Amino acid sequence: MFLPINFEDGKLIKLPMYNGGSSATYTVGQALTTTSGYYATATAGMGTDVEAVCMEAGTVTTNGTELLCVLTRGVRFIADTNAATIATQVGTYVDLASATTLDTTASDDDIFYVESIHYPLSGKQVQGFFQHGTPLA
């Protein structure tokens, strides 16, 4: 899950969601990207930015149904990872493992910048932010 830790009033907004062709289920803390003018589930290896994180659980059967989300620009997150973290991951860019976890062993898409590790290492959590556009480092 991606949990926002610093966002001001106005960052939590309703966004139009994509139904995936018939029905799509969204969970709190799920990473989202854009497709055809709607927000949809982000996936590993998608090669594009994570634009928002869903903050309301819901099932969308009609394109455009709105759910509460937080936009990722300028917001820091506590993020779950798919493996135990190591200190050398600090200062690196990592990829999505799924819409709710990071793959801290992959750096192909460079979706998320790791600022710090949440201890204990076995807790599988990092703090950082979603990268937009080409990575700076």
N, C-alpha and C positions, 0 to 999 in steps of 0.2 A: 504494500500500500504506500502511496505517496501522501504524506501529511504536511500541509503547509504550516510553516512556523512563523513567518513574518509577512503579513499582508494587511493592508489598511482597509477602512470602510470603502465600499464600492468595488472591491476586487471580487467579491462573491456575487456572481450574476447568473441569470438564467440564459442558457445557450440552446440553440436548436440542435437536436440530436438526430442521428442517422439510424434508420430502422434495420439496415443490413439486408433489405429485400423483403422482409416479412415481419421480423421481430428481433429486437436486440435488448439484452439485459445489461444494465450498467450498475456498478457498485461504487461505494464511497472509496476514494483514493485511487481510482482507475485513470491512467494516462489516456489523453485524447489527442487526436490529430484531426485535420479537416479533410473532408472529401465531398465534392459536389455541393459545396456551400453549407454543409452540416458538420457537426462534430461526431467523430466515430472512434472506436477503440483503437488505440495505438498498438502496434505489434513489433516484435523483434525483427530487426533487419529491414524496417520500412524505409530507411534512408531519408527521412524528413523530420521536421521539428515536432516536438510535443507542445501543442499550443495551450492546452488546458488540462485540469485535473477535475474529474467529476466529484462532487461533494454531496450527492443525493442518489440513493439507490432507486432504481426504477426500470420498468420494462417499456420500451418504445415500440409501438406497432405502427405509428404514422410518422413519416419524416417530418421534422420540424417540432416535434413534441419537446418542450423545454424542460431541462433539469438544471439545478443549481450547480455551478462550477466555479473554479478560481482560475484565472488566466495565469500562465506560468512566468511571464516576463516580470523580472524584478522580485520574484518570490523565492524564498529558500524553502527546502523540503527536507524532512526526515524520510528516507527511502529504505524499503526492505530490499535485501539482496538475495540472490539464489544460492549463495555460499558464504561460509564464514569470511569475515573481512580481514585484511592485513594492513598494517600501517603504511606500507609502500603504495597503497592505492590513493592516499591523500595527494592531491595535486594532479590527478589524472582524469581523463575523460573515459566514460564507460558507456555501454549500450543497454538497451532494454532486453530483459529475458522474457518478459511478458508485459501485459498492460498494468501489472501491479508490482513488478519486481525488476531490479537491475541485474545485469550480468557483469560483475566486476572483473571478469577474466577476458572480456571482449572489448575491443576498441576499433570497430569498423565504422559505425555510424557516429560515434562520439556524441551521444545524446545528452549525457548528464555529467557535470563536473563535480568531482568529489572534493569537498572542502575539509571534511573531518570524518573520523570514524566514531561511531557511538559504541562505547565499551560496555560489556565485554565483547571481544571479537566474535565469539560464538553467537552473539545477539543478532548478527547479520543485518546491521543497519548503518547507513552513512548519512551525512548531511551535505547538501549542496544545492545546485540549481540546474535547471534545464538550459542547455546551450541552444541558441538560435542562430541559424546561418552557419558559416564556416567557423570552426573552433579557433580561438585566438592563440592557442599554444601549439 
